[in-house]
């Protein structure tokens, strides 16, 4: 099969490589039709590393995928050849204490696409297991199927952030995850949503989701903390979701959250360590938690899209072929050409 290998920072090679082979009764082989280009792919492409992960051998990137079933193991009951599916990119051990608690995203032995040591989906085929493959409704496209992955991150953020009906919230960053968190928060009943970003185009884009529940703040022109405190009469918001993964937004989050509120870190920073103003957490008794992937969220995401409660189609602004994937990674890494979400289609 053809696959795009990251061989060194900023260098992709399209190579012929052996097809993945079914070796277990519960495995499902999928012909890739669409793959989202994630910010983590762009970090690996640009720097050869992300947080504590370092690419030392050629790696196939891409973990947001959908396609067609082309082969199944003899024990597979839920799928047959020809089924349209979306693929959750992680396979846990199912034996550790976290897996047994249903928190399989915390499994220390998780095998996850497109991190060093595990090839991803910028290829003709991917292999998964029956429990982590989900059928796509006929009304849901392959592109939407691929984007169930980032939507599941947003769904997990709302769950972990304990979003409640009537909450006021802030979303720092209006990239793909910020936009999906905004939509998930609207579905979940947030009545006042402040969205900040340095890109005016993205702020204009997010307004389409609600005429009266979203307030945008241009972080390039306005002091976000002062603006939110003014608009909330110096109270702060109930919940803050940090989706940008920057020093500035990490430290801003507790400063705009009300006393006794909650901050959820969603954006994965490219750095391993960062300075944090812990005094803001103590002074305001803010609860701090962080999203790491997701568990049991794909079925929720599929239903949200099928029932047209979340719009994935509108966020796809750029499309590339496998042969053009280096260009796609460049666009995402440099945030050029007003990109919101880019995908690779086969």
Phi and psi in degrees as a GROMACS rama.xvg file:
@    title "Ramachandran Plot"
@    xaxis  label "Phi"
@    yaxis  label "Psi"
@TYPE xy
-86.8127  143.944  UNK-2
-151.673  153.147  UNK-3
-100.435  114.399  UNK-4
-102.002  130.883  UNK-5
-80.1102  113.609  UNK-6
-101.088  -22.1116  UNK-7
-167.189  164.638  UNK-8
-52.5182  131.647  UNK-9
66.0953  23.8475  UNK-10
-138.4  118.95  UNK-11
-115.814  135.779  UNK-12
-120.916  130.001  UNK-13
-86.7607  118.845  UNK-14
-128.054  156.472  UNK-15
-84.8772  132.445  UNK-16
-144.742  153.555  UNK-17
-59.6478  142.769  UNK-18
-61.3128  147.632  UNK-19
-66.2914  142.367  UNK-20
-112.224  140.838  UNK-21
-70.8059  123.244  UNK-22
-122.261  -6.92865  UNK-23
-129.338  152.238  UNK-24
-64.8291  -23.8445  UNK-25
-98.4909  10.681  UNK-26
-85.8398  152.29  UNK-27
-130.664  126.345  UNK-28
-98.6349  131.655  UNK-29
-123.188  129.895  UNK-30
-77.8715  119.182  UNK-31
-71.9005  130.739  UNK-32
-113.645  -33.8843  UNK-33
-151.605  141.613  UNK-34
-139.734  128.19  UNK-35
-74.2126  145.338  UNK-36
-96.954  108.665  UNK-37
-89.536  159.051  UNK-38
-60.0506  -31.9277  UNK-39
-67.005  -37.3697  UNK-40
-59.053  -42.9722  UNK-41
-65.8073  -38.4755  UNK-42
-63.5517  -46.3219  UNK-43
-60.243  -43.3307  UNK-44
-61.6792  -46.0186  UNK-45
-75.8546  -41.8803  UNK-46
-113.538  -12.9169  UNK-47
75.84  9.85536  UNK-48
-158.503  161.791  UNK-49
-151.105  118.974  UNK-50
50.3197  -117.493  UNK-51
-90.987  -2.77517  UNK-52
-90.1602  137.732  UNK-53
-130.596  128.333  UNK-54
-82.6881  113.39  UNK-55
-111.249  -16.2084  UNK-56
-131.771  156.696  UNK-57
-50.1194  133.976  UNK-58
-133.949  134.202  UNK-59
-85.7667  118.82  UNK-60
-84.9916  -179.434  UNK-61
97.7964  119.023  UNK-62
-133.523  1.77997  UNK-63
-106.202  96.9106  UNK-64
-134.679  155.319  UNK-65
-147.727  156.032  UNK-66
179.244  -152.487  UNK-67
-117.35  138.13  UNK-68
-70.0788  128.198  UNK-69
-116.658  -14.1277  UNK-70
-163.329  145.59  UNK-71
-134.096  151.21  UNK-72
-69.986  161.163  UNK-73
-68.7607  -13.7288  UNK-74
-95.4292  -2.84557  UNK-75
-74.8909  127.731  UNK-76
-109.967  -27.606  UNK-77
-89.9379  -12.2301  UNK-78
-133.402  154.822  UNK-79
-137.247  164.617  UNK-80
-57.9155  133.066  UNK-81
101.541  -14.8342  UNK-82
-65.6431  138.813  UNK-83
-86.2832  129.849  UNK-84
-142.443  160.833  UNK-85
-114.635  149.352  UNK-86
-118.474  119.507  UNK-87
-73.6267  129.251  UNK-88
-84.5047  3.15573  UNK-89
-118.79  141.445  UNK-90
-124.052  111.454  UNK-91
-84.083  174.386  UNK-92
-78.51  -24.998  UNK-93
69.0339  5.47974  UNK-94
-116.422  -23.0654  UNK-95
-76.4234  172.609  UNK-96
-64.0649  -32.853  UNK-97
-72.9917  -41.5071  UNK-98
-61.0876  -42.3739  UNK-99
-69.5171  -21.254  UNK-100
-87.2902  -2.5895  UNK-101
87.3588  4.01672  UNK-102
-101.392  54.8635  UNK-103
-66.7929  -18.1797  UNK-104
-66.5926  -15.1789  UNK-105
-96.4711  4.63142  UNK-106
-57.2626  123.967  UNK-107
-69.8645  -14.9571  UNK-108
-108.897  21.6884  UNK-109
-57.5245  133.527  UNK-110
-101.564  111.472  UNK-111
-123.333  132.213  UNK-112
-53.991  143.516  UNK-113
65.4342  27.9936  UNK-114
-113.987  154.398  UNK-115
-47.8447  126.89  UNK-116
101.76  -14.0869  UNK-117
-133.222  117.567  UNK-118
-72.334  151.704  UNK-119
-107.619  -148.093  UNK-120
-109.099  4.5685  UNK-121
-78.0893  69.3061  UNK-122
-161.127  175.829  UNK-123
-72.6255  -33.8302  UNK-124
-138.286  152.564  UNK-125
-130.846  156.983  UNK-126
-116.893  137.488  UNK-127
-140.899  -168.512  UNK-128
-119.376  153.532  UNK-129
-51.4548  -39.6924  UNK-130
-70.3864  -13.8824  UNK-131
-118.319  22.8612  UNK-132
-120.622  137.319  UNK-133
-130.942  137.119  UNK-134
-68.6199  141.717  UNK-135
-94.374  127.492  UNK-136
-58.3955  152.843  UNK-137
-62.4277  -25.4262  UNK-138
-82.5183  -4.28591  UNK-139
-106.092  126.962  UNK-140
-78.5433  168.465  UNK-141
-62.5271  -40.4698  UNK-142
-60.2861  -45.3681  UNK-143
-62.9929  -37.9135  UNK-144
-60.3358  -42.7884  UNK-145
-61.8938  -36.792  UNK-146
-83.0296  5.35892  UNK-147
-62.4711  -25.8029  UNK-148
-65.9728  -57.8972  UNK-149
-64.1052  -31.4416  UNK-150
-63.9907  -35.9769  UNK-151
-65.3308  -32.6166  UNK-152
-61.7911  -44.3896  UNK-153
-64.9598  -41.5618  UNK-154
-62.4253  -43.9335  UNK-155
-62.4539  -37.7021  UNK-156
-62.2698  -42.1491  UNK-157
-65.7603  -38.6189  UNK-158
-67.2135  -49.2829  UNK-159
-67.3015  -35.5757  UNK-160
-77.0372  -2.75666  UNK-161
56.7978  47.0178  UNK-162
-59.4777  132.789  UNK-163
-121.55  153.238  UNK-164
-55.6184  131.05  UNK-165
88.406  -1.49338  UNK-166
-63.8819  147.647  UNK-167
-99.3185  136.019  UNK-168
-137.902  159.617  UNK-169
-120.277  139.433  UNK-170
-121.102  114.561  UNK-171
-95.5776  106.25  UNK-172
111.561  127.708  UNK-173
-118.33  37.4959  UNK-174
-80.1292  -162.304  UNK-175
-54.8193  -50.8067  UNK-176
-66.7889  -38.4708  UNK-177
-62.953  -42.1166  UNK-178
-66.2103  -39.4716  UNK-179
-72.3859  -35.3514  UNK-180
-63.5801  -37.6606  UNK-181
-61.6281  -47.0563  UNK-182
-65.2602  -41.716  UNK-183
-64.2133  -36.6062  UNK-184
-67.9602  -37.0935  UNK-185
-63.7196  -43.9331  UNK-186
-62.8471  -36.9105  UNK-187
-79.252  -5.53803  UNK-188
103.383  10.4903  UNK-189
-62.9087  133.519  UNK-190
-100.406  -16.7712  UNK-191
-142.429  119.563  UNK-192
-125.886  120.339  UNK-193
-100.695  124.42  UNK-194
-118.763  124.843  UNK-195
-117.921  148.468  UNK-196
-165.655  163.614  UNK-197
-92.5429  -5.15774  UNK-198
-104.661  108.728  UNK-199
-59.9046  -32.5445  UNK-200
-61.4995  -43.0205  UNK-201
-67.8894  -35.9284  UNK-202
-66.7436  -36.673  UNK-203
-66.7668  -37.8547  UNK-204
-62.5766  -43.8227  UNK-205
-67.3682  -20.9802  UNK-206
-64.5394  -21.4576  UNK-207
-65.1948  -18.0209  UNK-208
-80.3942  -22.2475  UNK-209
-164.866  136.164  UNK-210
-84.4499  -24.0787  UNK-211
-128.218  1.35998  UNK-212
-112.281  -7.33906  UNK-213
-114.551  129.491  UNK-214
-118.33  124.673  UNK-215
-98.4776  147.784  UNK-216
-132.513  121.205  UNK-217
-80.2766  103.736  UNK-218
-69.0778  -14.9444  UNK-219
-80.0235  -17.275  UNK-220
-121.393  -18.0654  UNK-221
-127.473  143.435  UNK-222
-74.1953  107.562  UNK-223
-63.0247  -41.9035  UNK-224
-61.4477  -48.7985  UNK-225
-62.3099  -39.457  UNK-226
-67.293  -45.1942  UNK-227
-67.5555  -39.8695  UNK-228
-65.8355  -34.495  UNK-229
-67.2508  -45.5349  UNK-230
-70.8575  -23.8484  UNK-231
-101.704  13.7816  UNK-232
56.8715  43.9605  UNK-233
68.5256  16.1132  UNK-234
-88.9506  -42.3159  UNK-235
91.4218  170.175  UNK-236
-89.7792  161.786  UNK-237
-68.6894  -43.1396  UNK-238
-137.181  142.635  UNK-239
-124.54  135.109  UNK-240
-117.186  112.404  UNK-241
-90.874  115.566  UNK-242
-119.073  -0.344489  UNK-243
-89.8637  -28.71  UNK-244
71.3978  38.9888  UNK-245
-118.26  159.972  UNK-246
-53.8892  -46.8692  UNK-247
-62.9245  -45.6982  UNK-248
-75.3423  -31.4423  UNK-249
-59.8713  -43.9322  UNK-250
-79.0747  -27.4397  UNK-251
-70.3378  -35.0256  UNK-252
-51.2297  -53.0285  UNK-253
-69.5752  -21.8103  UNK-254
-72.6098  -19.8602  UNK-255
-108.288  4.16241  UNK-256
-98.8458  137.089  UNK-257
-63.0458  162.614  UNK-258
-59.0693  131.826  UNK-259
77.219  7.7378  UNK-260
-82.8502  -166.788  UNK-261
-136.813  136.477  UNK-262
-114.55  129.201  UNK-263
-117.523  120.179  UNK-264
-88.7028  118.686  UNK-265
-113.439  -40.5393  UNK-266
-70.5584  129.543  UNK-267
-84.9718  118.662  UNK-268
-74.328  150.014  UNK-269
-75.9061  -9.86002  UNK-270
-101.471  153.935  UNK-271
-85.8815  -32.8823  UNK-272
-129.229  152.411  UNK-273
-155.241  148.92  UNK-274
-74.3158  142.306  UNK-275
-135.587  137.635  UNK-276
-82.6338  81.6271  UNK-277
-62.42  -25.1488  UNK-278
-59.8044  -31.3424  UNK-279
-68.0304  -30.707  UNK-280
-69.9734  -44.5839  UNK-281
-68.2313  -47.0864  UNK-282
-60.4107  -34.2331  UNK-283
-108.344  3.05557  UNK-284
48.3206  49.7221  UNK-285
-87.7706  134.462  UNK-286
-83.9045  130.371  UNK-287
-114.937  126.113  UNK-288
-138.465  165.281  UNK-289
-132.416  140.377  UNK-290
-86.4694  128.876  UNK-291
-127.541  98.6021  UNK-292
60.7955  -132.089  UNK-293
-170.228  162.413  UNK-294
-143.662  126.996  UNK-295
62.6999  29.5243  UNK-296
-104.749  -16.2617  UNK-297
-60.1365  -45.3946  UNK-298
-59.9224  -37.388  UNK-299
-64.0173  -46.4155  UNK-300
-60.4702  -42.78  UNK-301
-61.8308  -42.8112  UNK-302
-65.7289  -39.5132  UNK-303
-60.5531  -39.9311  UNK-304
-75.6316  -43.1348  UNK-305
-59.3303  -38.8369  UNK-306
-87.2763  6.72244  UNK-307
61.3752  34.1834  UNK-308
-89.0989  -22.3241  UNK-309
-128.064  135.79  UNK-310
-103.794  109.417  UNK-311
-95.1494  -26.448  UNK-312
-60.0149  -41.3909  UNK-313
-70.0287  -22.1634  UNK-314
-83.4055  -12.0293  UNK-315
-80.5563  111.381  UNK-316
-109.206  -18.8948  UNK-317
-138.465  140.181  UNK-318
-131.242  139.782  UNK-319
-138.51  155.803  UNK-320
-88.6585  173  UNK-321
-59.6052  -41.0616  UNK-322
-66.8596  -20.039  UNK-323
-100.927  10.2508  UNK-324
-63.4344  -30.7003  UNK-325
-63.6497  -40.6514  UNK-326
-61.9047  -41.5661  UNK-327
-62.1824  -42.8865  UNK-328
-65.2902  -37.6125  UNK-329
-61.2976  -45.5639  UNK-330
-60.9755  -45.643  UNK-331
-68.5477  -43.1329  UNK-332
-63.8753  -36.4425  UNK-333
-95.6097  -2.78679  UNK-334
53.4623  42.3957  UNK-335
-95.3726  168.959  UNK-336
58.0897  30.9255  UNK-337
53.7124  38.0279  UNK-338
-68.7762  137.996  UNK-339
-109.171  -62.5289  UNK-340
-135.877  130.645  UNK-341
-110.863  147.109  UNK-342
-133.545  156.021  UNK-343
-106.315  127.639  UNK-344
-115.639  144.681  UNK-345
